[in-house]
Amino acid sequence: MANRPLLNETMSDGSRLFLQLPQTCPPSSLLRQIVRLGGILTAFVYDEITGETWIDFCYKGWKFSIHNPYSEYCFFAENSECPEAILQSMIQVV
């Protein structure tokens, strides 16, 4: 499978926004995919009123967050220096 082009937007906290996708599955399904990949869940926050979710997890020693404002999943790497190969391997499941 070909690599997806990644975003490289550095946030004010130093994290990197590297992927945005339309929300085509519920957050619980995305969480299961991340765990199957080998990600280790560190936090899951869900707002029942708005449907907004934060998923925090570790994968291959790197920390990530997924947030879904406006029916779109935003993927963040806590460390903007996370290797492209790690980012690509992680997003192959989504």
C-alpha positions in Angstrom: 0.0 0.0 0.0 1.3 3.4 -0.9 2.1 5.9 1.8 -0.4 8.6 2.5 0.8 12.2 2.3 1.1 13.5 5.9 0.4 16.9 7.3 3.2 18.7 9.2 1.4 21.3 11.2 3.1 22.1 14.6 0.6 23.0 17.3 1.2 25.6 20.1 2.0 22.7 22.5 4.7 21.3 20.1 2.7 18.4 18.9 2.3 17.6 15.2 -1.0 17.3 13.4 -0.2 14.7 10.8 -3.5 13.4 9.5 -7.1 14.5 9.2 -9.9 12.1 8.1 -13.7 12.3 8.0 -15.2 10.4 10.9 -16.6 7.3 9.1 -16.7 5.1 12.2 -17.5 5.5 15.9 -14.6 6.3 18.2 -14.9 2.9 19.9 -14.2 1.2 16.5 -11.2 3.4 15.9 -10.0 2.6 19.4 -10.3 -1.2 18.7 -8.2 -0.7 15.5 -5.5 1.1 17.4 -5.3 -1.6 20.1 -5.2 -4.4 17.4 -2.2 -2.5 15.9 -0.4 -2.7 19.2 -1.3 0.8 20.6 -1.6 1.0 24.4 -4.5 3.2 25.5 -3.6 5.8 28.1 -6.8 7.9 28.1 -10.3 7.8 26.5 -12.6 10.8 27.1 -16.0 10.9 25.5 -18.6 13.7 25.8 -22.1 12.2 25.5 -23.6 15.5 24.7 -21.4 16.6 21.8 -20.0 13.2 20.8 -16.5 14.8 21.0 -13.8 12.3 21.9 -10.1 12.3 22.9 -8.1 9.0 22.5 -4.6 9.1 23.9 -2.3 6.1 23.4 1.3 5.0 23.0 2.6 3.2 19.9 6.2 1.9 19.5 7.3 4.2 22.3 5.7 7.4 20.9 2.6 9.2 22.3 -0.4 10.0 20.1 -3.8 11.7 20.5 -6.9 11.5 18.3 -9.6 14.1 18.6 -12.8 14.4 16.6 -14.1 17.9 16.5 -16.6 18.7 13.7 -17.0 15.0 12.6 -13.4 14.8 11.6 -10.6 12.7 13.2 -7.4 14.7 13.8 -4.3 12.7 14.6 -1.5 14.2 16.6 2.0 13.0 17.5 3.0 14.5 20.9 6.6 14.8 19.7 6.8 16.5 16.3 10.1 14.6 15.6 8.3 11.2 15.5 9.7 9.3 12.5 7.6 9.3 9.3 7.8 5.5 9.1 6.1 5.2 12.5 3.3 7.6 11.5 2.8 5.7 8.2 2.7 2.3 9.9 0.1 3.6 12.4 -2.2 5.1 9.8 -2.3 2.0 7.7 -5.1 0.7 9.9 -7.4 3.7 9.6 
